[in-house]
């Protein structure tokens, strides 16, 4: 975990890697940049994003949209 979270600017524990459903590079980036509290907020927001846009994890373009929304929510560069 860096000195502060990219989203809330506070220090805290990194989220559990097993809870981050992205590929290894993105998973590592998130775990190294975000606190577990902000990740939990994203998990709640993710449900809203999926429902609002009617996204399907089986569609590659939909997975990209979820990743983009996640990075934007967490204030991380794409």
N, C-alpha and C positions, 0 to 999 in steps of 0.2 A: 504494500500500500504506500503510495506517495505521501508526502507531508500533508496534503489536503485533497479532498474529493473534488473532482472536476465540476460537479454539479452544485454542491452545497458549500464548498470551500472549507469544510470542517474535517478534522481527522477522525478516522474510525476504521473498523475492521473491513477488510475486503469481503465481497460476497463469496459464498462457496462456489467453486468452479463448477461443480456438478449441477448447479442451478442455472448456469448460463448456457442456453441452448444454441450457441453459435459455434462456428469452426474454431480451431485452436488459436489462430492469430487474433481474431476478434475477441475470443474468450479471454485471452491473456491481456489484451489491451483494456478491456472492461475491468477485469480483476485488479489490474495495476493502477487504475485511475479513479475508481468509484467506490464509495463506502457501501456497506450492506444495507443501510437505511435507504439510500437513494435507489439501490437496486430493487428493494422491496416496493418502493413507490412505482418504479418502472413496471414491475410484474403486474401491478394493479392497472396501470395505464395501458399495458399491452393488450389486456382483455378488451378494453374500450376501443383501441385501434383496430383490433381484429374484427370486432363486431360492427363497428361503424363502416369499415370499408369491405366487410364480408370477405375477409382474406382466408385463403386456404393454404396451409403449410405445404401441400403437395405441389403447388405451383411455384416454380423458381422466381418468377417476377414478384409474387406475393411475399416470399421470404425476403427478397431484397427490400421491399417496402417496409417490412417489419424491422429489418436491420437499420434502415435509414431513420425510421421514426425513433428507434431506440437510441441511436447515436445523437440525434438532435435533442431528445429528452435529457440525455445525460451530459450534454454540452461537450461531446467528443467529436473531433474531426473525422470525417468519413474516410 
